[in-house]
């Protein structure tokens, strides 16, 4: 809990950085982002995470496609993490 405010600040900065990467800017039109913070009451820990909808450009699923592994790598790089984060991506209509 003591680190939650700084963690959220870091996540917001990392997210801004993620959307500045050329590969992401080329294929996307923007984003709708929601921050959710869950709490484990037994261990008194917090889990901040994003839920994001990303509208993509026409042709994104061709040459501009970013697969699950790449999204994970880009998020890891943007956040300067020393571990591989969990990034779940799925197509919606």
Buried (B, 14 or more C-beta within 10 A) or exposed (E): EEEBEEBBEBBEEBBEBBBEEEBBEEBBEEBEEEEEEEEEEEEEEBEEBBEBEBEBEEEBEEEBEBEEEBBBBBBBEBBEEEEEEEBEEEEEE
